[in-house]
Structure formats: structure tokens, C-alpha cells
Amino acid sequence: MKVCEITGKEKVNTYEVAQRRIREAVARLGLAEDVYEWLKSPDRIVEASIPVEMDDGKIKVFTGYRSQHMDLLGPYKGGIRFHPDVDAYEVKALSIWMTLKCAVARVPFGGGKGAVSCNPRQMSQKELERLSRQYMRSMASFLGPQRDIPAPDVGTNAQVMAWMADEYGKIQQYNDFGVITGKPLDMGGCVGRNTATARGVVYAIREAAKVKDLSMKRATAAVQGFGNVGYYTAVFLEDMGTTVIAVTDSGGGAYNPAGLDVEALMEFKKETGSVKGFPESEDIDSDALFALDCDVIAPCAMENQITRDVACNVQAKIIAEGANGPTTPEADKVLKENGVLVVPDILANCGGVIVSYFEWVQNNYNYYWTEEEIEARLQMKMVEAFNHIYNYQCECEDSPDMREAAFMYAILRLANVMKTRGWIN
């Protein structure tokens, strides 16, 4: 049994889960086995040894990955995560989800994903810079604005992307900022990119609330994870009038049924390293958070957090997946039986790749939109994507849940393009 270094929980093979979900969707659609064969595994996965000089002068060799799943709809696209528990299976699964996410969001990208097995919290800024540049040196020949376009993910940020984009420019001997999205603004970044995933999650929650006849101003919510996505999800929920009653991070959690002050909670985390112990709150862990009597839960941490046992205790009306793959297939069955509306990751958190697409377009044109234009375009794309999936779900005779409908919708679109391009009969 492999145990996650961060959560201490048994690690599920997410690659097998992704393949299983694809096979089920292909079967439900009555598509040829050829479609599953095309989708079940990446076009390629690159694994590299990445030597880095640490601050003490010693060399440490990290393992880096880049999985390129499918470029049927356009260049490979997907983030690069720095995390101690990452492996090749996880990266391959994430690249598959990116292909489906781009198909759901209707942006002209395929799926990719990168990672380095490391703990960025235990590395200095200089060590992170050397690692970022070495990763780009190892992968540069596989990347490019018309080939494969990385972005930030868990454990990385705009600064890491800046180092990588700069290194790519040195290798190519000219600046080509479209090779990476999620960059700082003065390197061709896009306004609103840092908050895009969270905004997308909250737009998805708002649309799901309409389906559930739930008022956002009277709703209560709990957020698992308090990094970039979790924090901004909580902020935007608060802005919509929703009461955020619980938040957890890797160090613990804070719960107050009367509501938490999200900004004050972040200041407390900056000072102490965790939300645990926040004044006028009770300590809570993630399993207890998922069991709270609230309207909305947004898992914004890591994969496989909602297991079957956890799902049995969920009382929320809506779960919107800010993280990739937070719910196991066994948990999905329980949630469906209990009438919980799960807005799946490939829909709920596609705001990041939508705004990455906007950034890439702007880099190609060298013309940049305002923040108001970006937010309006993001909202339009998210509402459109939600309605496509929800309406498709309602039209299906065999009553799929939202995840099954999203997979079926994405795979049907991909299969149609495969047929048009002559990949399948």
C-alpha cells in the first residue's frame, strides 16, 4: 500500500481511475473500442533526472515528468506541479483529465501535465529557481507555443513560470512567451490568471445553486485546501454573500458555524503556517469538514480526498471540485444515490485553462485585454460549459450524474473529431 506523504492516506492509482471512467463513458455512448484505445494512455511521457545544486553545494537529483496525452484539438496543455508525492501514474492521469477538460471548456488544446517529485516547502528560493531552470532544460525540446504549453499547478506559481519561460528563451535564443501561461504580467501574463481557477469554481457553484434552487446569499460553504484555489474560492464565495463556515489546509482546520473572516484567516495562516487555531473557531480535520451540515463543499486540495466512507457522511447539496480527481468512483456512487450534485473537476476547475487560453491568444497577437474583458469572457465560457453539460445530462435517457455526463460529452466531441480527421472509421 502506497501512502500519500502529505495526507497520510492510502494513495489510489489515479491513472487506473481515469482509464476506468473513460471505458465506462465509451461503453455508455456505444462508441467503438478504438476510441478507448486512443484515449486510454498518453501519446508519450518523458521522465528525466534533474540534477540541482543545493545551497550547501551538494548535488541532489530530482525526478521530473511531462505527460503529453493527446493533441487532437490543439497543442498539449497542462500545469507543472512540484510535490513530494507525485509519480508517473498521477501525471498521466492528470494529462488525460486535461484533454477532457479542454474538450468540455471548448478551448483548442489537448491534454498535458508536468511534475517534479520534490517538496518545495523545504527548498530555498534559489534552489527552486535552479530546479525550475533545470526542468526546462530537460523538457525544452518537447515544449513550444504550438506544441506543448505548461502552466502553474500545485507547488508552483507565476515566479516559477517566469524562470522557466526565461530559460526557454535562452535555449531558443529569442523570447517566445507563449510557451508558458500563468506568467507574471510584465512577461506577457494575463490579468486575472492567478484567480481564474477559483472564479471558475464559484461560477460553477452559482450555476449549480440555480439547479438546486439555492440562494448564494443564504448558503453556507466549506472549503478543503487553502492554497491559491481554495483561498480565492473562499474569497469569491464570501463576496457573493455565502457564509464560509469551515476551511482546512495540510496543517489542520478552522470551523465556526457563524462564519469565518476569510481575509483574517489568510493573515493568520501567513503568521502561523496553518488555519488551525484561528481565534473563535473550533479545530476540524478534512473528514469532519466533509460531514458538516452545509450547502456547498469545495474540495480544493489533492486527489482522492472523498472516499466512499467520507461520502456516506456528506450532507451538502453541492460539491464543486476545485482540485483534480478529489472524489473516488466508489464515492461518486454514494453521492449520486444521496442526491448530491457533484460539479466534476473537468468542468468546475476549467477556469484556469480557459484564462490560460486567453493568455496564449494574447501572447500570439501581442495585444492584451483588460481585466474586465477577461472576467466577462471567463464567466461566459464557464456558464456555457456548465449549461452544455447539465443540458446534456438532462437529455440522456440513462440518468448519468454530472461527472458521467461531462466525460460522455467530452469523449463524444473527441470521437467526432477523430472520425473527421480519419483516426477512426
Secondary structure, DSSP 8 states (H G I E B T S, - for coil): --B-TTT-SB---HHHHHHHHHHHHHHHHT--HHHHHHHSS-SEEEEEEEEEE-TTS-EEEEEEEEEEEE-SSSSEEEEEEEETT--HHHHHHHHHHHHHHHHHHT-S-EEEEEEEES-GGGS-HHHHHHHHHHHHHHHGGG-BTTTEEEEE-TT--HHHHHHHHHHHHHHHTS--GGG-SS--GGGT--TTTTTHHHHHHHHHHHHHHHHTT--TTT-EEEEE--SHHHHHHHHHHHHTT-EEEEEEETTEEEE-TT---HHHHHHHHHHHSSSTT-TT-EE--HHHHHTSS-SEEEE-S-SS-B-HHHHTT---SEEE--SSS-B-HHHHHHHHHTT-EEE-HHHHTTHHHHHHHHHHHHHHHT----HHHHHHHHHHHHHHHHHHHHHHHHH-TT---HHHHHHHHHHHHHHHHHHHHTS--
